[in-house]
Amino acid sequence: MDILAAMWRRVSVRSYDVRPVEQALVERLLGLARTTDHLTEVPPRIALVSGVERTRRVLTYMIGSYGLVQNAPHLLVGVLPEESDMARLDLGYVLEQVVLEATRLGLGTCWVTGSYDARRAGEAVGLTPGEVVAAVCALGYPARDRWGRFHSRTVRYLAGGHRRKPLTEIVFSDRWGEPWSPDSADPTLVAILEHARLAPSANNRQPWRFIVRPDYVTLALVRPAPIDGGIVMAHFALASAALRRDGRWEVRLRDDTLARECGLPQRVIPVAVFKR
């Protein structure tokens, strides 16, 4: 399975087989997290919690919350070197690359940014002064029993995970609000945007918007969601590389000049530009 197929195949798996993932595969994923492309000078640390009892303790944020993700044999714990929006953006960028590689390997994953206990996660992996746990991601083999499959499908449906906004709603031409049509656009760019559109986000809100300009593509967020921003940046960059439209993100978080160039409304947050 190539990376583009992995983007289409990836879903949030919320019910797992209790058997652990082979150590070689776990090490492969942790190695990727350490060496993959990142956005900051000090990238996030991806740590591991293993064992259903230990992961259950982290995922039980409040009474009844554990049922949202069941029997995960592992958790990938996203640790920031410090609390900042830049660090959160980088965490989304790095960890989503690991998620897509896990999908390629036949494993299930599920981002969890709210319904978990950050203190317990930090205790489980050990934090140095200044480090902050910002998200966890369940990892394992999807449950194959009827109830497990039903649970994952039901929670995914209730969370709206099957819905995606059309490109015409999230992409503008040159400036904010200007209509963009895939019919008259570069077909390769359209394909890249289609794969970016598949990125997961908290509560499936899909807060990202793209402005296609002559020399670059701007990413903006309609609400403060830097982890989601990093996730969609990973999809865009990986799809661009796979489709041989090479380029690189230049982070310009809350850059007033970029906001003016793209005509962004006051509450919309400029994040980055992708240049070839």
N, C-alpha and C positions, 0 to 999 in steps of 0.2 A: 504494500500500500504506500503510495507516495503522499507527500505532505498535503496536496490539494484534496486527495481523496479522504485524508484524515480529517480535514476541516468539515467535509460533508458528513462524515461518519460520526464525529464526536457528538455525544449527548451527555447530559448530566445524569450519571448513574447514582441512584440513591439506595439501592439494595445490593449487597455483595455476598459472594461466597466467602466463607470464613477462612478458606485456605490462603496462606500467605503467598505473595508474589516471589518468584525465584530470586535469590540474592543477586545473581548476575544482572538481572533486569533492573532491580532496584539501584544497584551501583551504576548501571548505565545511565539511568535517569538523574541520579544525584551528580554524576560526572558532567552531564550535559548542563545542569543548572550552574555548575561552577565555571564552565568554559564558554557558554554560549554568548552571543552578542548581548550587550546591555547598554543602558542609556546614561548611567552615572559613573563617576570615578570609583565609588565604593558600592558595588552592586549588592542586592539583597542576598541573604543566606537562606538556602532551602534546607531545612532540617527534617528529620524523620522520626515519627512515632509509630511503633509497630505493636501489634497485638490488639485483639478486639476489645478486651477489657480496658486497655489504656486509651484507645481511640474513643471508646464510649464515654469515658470520663471527660475527655475534652469536648465532645460533641453534646454533652448534656449541659446546656447553658441554663435551662430553666425546666421546671417540671413539664414533662411531655415533649421536650424539644428533641430528644434523641431520635425519635421515630422518623424525623425528616431524612436522615441518612442512617442506614442500618447495617451493622456488621462489617464496617470497613476494617480490613486487616491492617491498613497503613494510613497515615496522614502525612502529607507533605506540608510542612509548617513554614510559612513565609515570614522571615525575620528581617526587619528593617534595621540598618545601622543606626538610624535616628528617625524620629517622627517628622516627616515632611511630605508634602504632595509629590515632590520629585522622587522621593524614595518609593512612595506608593505606585507612582507611574511605572517605575523600573520593575517593581515586583510583578505587576500585571504583565509587563513585557517578557520578563524572564520566565515566570512560572507557566504562562500559557504556552511557551515553546516546549516546556517539559510535558505539559498536558497533551499537546498534539503528538509528541513522540510516544507517549504512553498509548495513545489511541492507535498509532501505527503498529505498536507491539501487541495489540489485541487486549489492552487493559481498559478498565473503566475509571473515570474520574468524576469529581464533582467539586467545583469551587464552593467554599463556605466562607462568607465574609461577615455574617451577622450572628447566626445561631450556633455559637460555640463559645467556650470559655477561654478567653485569651490568657488569663492568669495561669490556668492549668496547663495550657499549651506551652507557655513560657517555662513553667516548672519542669515540664517533661523533656524539653530540649536543652534547657540551660541558657540563660541570657547573660551577656556581658553588660556592663554599665552603658546605658544609652540605647540598647537594643529594644525593639518593640515588635511584638507579634501583630501582624496586620491581616492575616488570612490563613486559612488552612484549606487543603484540597484532599478529599478522600481518594484513595488509590486501591485498586484490587481487581479481581475478576468479577464481572457482573453475575448476580444470582441467576440461576437457570430454572429454579422452581417456579411454579405458576404464581404463587403469592408474591415472590420477590419481583418478578417481571411486572405484575399488576401494580405493586407499590410504586415502582419507579415511573411507570407510565402515568399513574394517577397524579403523583406529586408534580411531575413535569407538566401535565396538562393544567393543573390548578395554578402553577406558577407561570403559565403562558409560555413555556419554553418552546412550544411548537410554532409560535408566531414570530414573524420577522417583518419589520417595516420595509416597504418597497424602496428601491434605490431612489426613485423620484421624490421620496419624502425626506431622505437623509443626505442627498447630494445636491449642491447648488453650482451654478456656473459663474465663475469669476467673483461674485459677491453674494453675501447672504441674501436669501430670498429669491435670487434670480433662477428661473427654471432651468433644469438640466435634463437632457434626454439621452438615454442610452442609445437611441437609434442613430444619432448623429455623432456619437463619441467614438474614440479609439476603442476597437473591440477588446484589445488587451487590457486597457484600463477598466473597461466595464467588467471583465472577468475578475480582475483584482478586487474591485469594489464588491462584487458578488461574494467573493470569499471573505472579505472583511465583514460583510453583513452577517455572516454566520457566527461571529464571535459571541461568546456568552457574556452576560452582564448581570449585575445584581437585580433580582426581581424581573429580569428580562426587559429592563426599561430602555435599552439601546440608546444611551444618551449622546452618542457620537453623531457629528455632522461633518461632511466633507465639502470643501469649496475647491472646485477644479479651476485652476488658473493656468495661464499659458506656460509658465516655467516650473510650477510646483503644485502640489495638492496640500491644502491646509486641513488639519484636523482641529475641530473645536468640540467642546462639551456643553450641553445645555443645562447641566447641573454639576456640582462638584462631585466627581466620581473618578479620581485619578487611576485607581486600579483598573476600572473598566476601560479607561483611555489607553493604558498600557497593553491590555489584552487585544484591543482592536488594532493597535499599532503592530503587534506581533503578527496578526493575521495578514495585514496589508504588506508588511515587509517580506514575510515568507512567501506569500503568493506572488509578489513582484519578482523575487529571485527565481521561483519555480517557472514563471512565465517569461523569464529572460528580459525583464524590464527593470534592470538593476537601478538601484538608488539607495538613499539612506535618509533616515529621519533626523531632522535637526530640531531639537526641543526648544520651544519658545513659549514656555508656560507663562500665561498672563502677560504676554508681550503687548503693550498698548499700540505699538507701531503696526504689528501684524493685525490686531483687532481693527484698526482704522483702514488698513489696506483692503481687508475683506468685508468691511461694513458690518461687523458683528454687533448685535444688540448688546446693551449694557451688561446683562447678566450672563451672556454666553462667554465661555472661557476659551481663549486661544491656547492650543496645546503644542502643536508642532507642525512643521512642513516637511513633506517628502520630496526630495530633489533627486533627479536622475544624474 
